[in-house]
Amino acid sequence: MIDWDLAISTGVRFARQGPQVSLADARAVVAELRGLTAVVQQPVRDVTGLTSQGSVGPVAVVDRPGWIRANVGGFRVVLEPLAEKLSERSNVVPAAGSVVGVVGSRVTGVQAGLILAYLSSRVLGQYELFLPPGEGGAAGGNGSSSNGAGTGAPGVGRLTLVAPNIVMVERELGVEPHDFRRWVCLHEETHRVQFTSVPWLRDYVQNMMSEFLLASDLDPGAIVERLRAAAGAVAGAVRGGDGESLVEAMQTPAQRELLDKLTAVMTLVEGHGDYVMDAVGPQVVPSVADIREKFNSRRGSAGRMEQILRRILGIDLKMKQYAEGARFVRTVVEEVGMTGFNRVWTSPETLPTRAEISHPADWLARVG
């Protein structure tokens, strides 16, 4: 479906240059970030009451090309079920070796690369759930490094931090650099704790994503309708409307229900991460209040073209997830404490629905 090698080369080629730093400073930032992932583990445990089970997986500190390469590996894992389904429906789509198939895969490779290039300058960090078998740390270029060799074993992900983006944002905000780096690490470490302390959570998300992809309608007529809807989404974003993102526009009816469930769980984990960033308090991050105020202001400010791209790619939706999820966590914790909130991790049935994220009282009433 996608020429991934071309996606990588395109993404690396068009990725913006990071902030100017000396080699010594770059190495110092990498070393500090790598060390902070260990330092923040205890504060995250203290706030959340969660403890990782077994191996927590590797840590990687990468540059922008390194982030692109790492994510292509994850995409390949996630899209494998859909690729298999497409190969079974070879009468519907061009064969992989045909001229049309080759051209199509190169076009989508370029498109994927351009999206990755755009995102590579905006992501501060992430917890990668889907790693190719046997893969440890993420590959990177200048200023990138990994901590330890991961096994790539099932259930073990990888915490990844994008060093140049962290430096860029801390400079733009004018905040205390060491506090900001610790603050970012708290968010990503929370994700690592979530997925390594709740045994069923990783498989639940992976299965939902596989179901979502396999629910794609491969009928040519339906594909045309999806493309028309996508074109409408792009046009709406350009006009400044408040319509669907590309992902939402390309959904089939079956996928809409699945996306609601996926959105709910991702809103929960993102909001939980945001809550922990601030709940640790000044004793862990002395300037936490100043960082949050400036960071929120930055999230809300963007130029016209940036706003269009955010809406098309669904980044605005992700920003809402942070706010809505954090509000849900904060409300529930204030009502029943962190121990009561942690009932959310009991099973898939105790996860909040998308509607309950907006109305925490309904979740509290249902879960009891």
Phi, psi and omega in degrees: 000320186227133174280095187290327177297320177291325177299317180295311183296322178293315180299315180295321182295319186262358177296137180292152175290143178281180180296152180283121176220152177286161180300320180296318179294321179299315179296323180293319179296314179301314181297319181294314180299319180297319179290324182295330180298334176275322183296322186277354182301314182293314177303322178295318178297319182298319182285315188273334187074013180255145179228130181297144178259118178071212183293137178264358179085173184281169174239138177230134172248118191233167169263188184293314175301323178296322177295319179299311181299318181297319183287329175298320177300318178293319178300320180300319180294315183293320186275356182303316179300321180291322178299320178295321179295319179296321181294330177286337181253043185297343177283346181264321182245156180300143177299150185301326184271356181286164179298316180297319179297317180295313180298316180299317181293328179287322178297312179293331176297316178296316180299314179298319180297319180294321178295317179296322178298317179296312184289333186296339179264004184241340182276127177273324180187171178195161172253112184276114180280327191248106180246141173301146182308133176080000183274135179259243181294163179278145177286148180209170179256224182299133176077013179247152184201159175233154183251103178085162178256118179280163181265339185069015182293153179304137179088354179248120179258201183217130175273124184237133177239135182259097190304310183297328180289323177296316178297318181299313184290320180296327176288317180298320182280338183069036181260171179292117189302315184291324176294317182296318180297319178294320181298314178297317181298327178299317180297310184290325177295326176300318177298319180297319179295318179305309188277348178255351178253343178251099192303327186269350192293316182297312180296324179298312180295317181296317180295321178296319180294320178296316178299319180300314181293319182288345177277003178297137177271114184267006177292132183306319180296319179292323179298319179299317179297320178296320180294322177297318178297321178296318178299321177296322179296318179296315180298320178296321179295320180295323180285351180088016180287176182245043185272205185281157169277175178300318180300315181293321182291330184272002183288150165271166177305319180296326182287334181298316179295319179294321181293327176300317180292318179297317180298321180296313183290323179288327175296321178297309185291325178290317179294323177297318177297317179295321179299314182295322179308321184265333185286340181297331174083172184297338180292337178259316177233095186308322183258032185302320182294317179296318180297313182298316181299313182289325181292318178296322178296321179293320179301324184274355182250128179199148177288174184301311181294321178298318179298319180297312181296320179299317182290319180297315185275357178083013181292326176301322178298320180294322178297322178293326179299317179303310185291312182293319180295317179296322179296319179298311181299313183299317181296315182292318180296320178297329184277315188232006179080169182294325178298318177293319178300321185294353171296344179298334183269007185296314182195169176303331182289337181267359174292145177288147172282173179297323179290323181289334174303320180280339181229079184304330180300327179293321177293317180300320180292321182289316183281334176083000000 
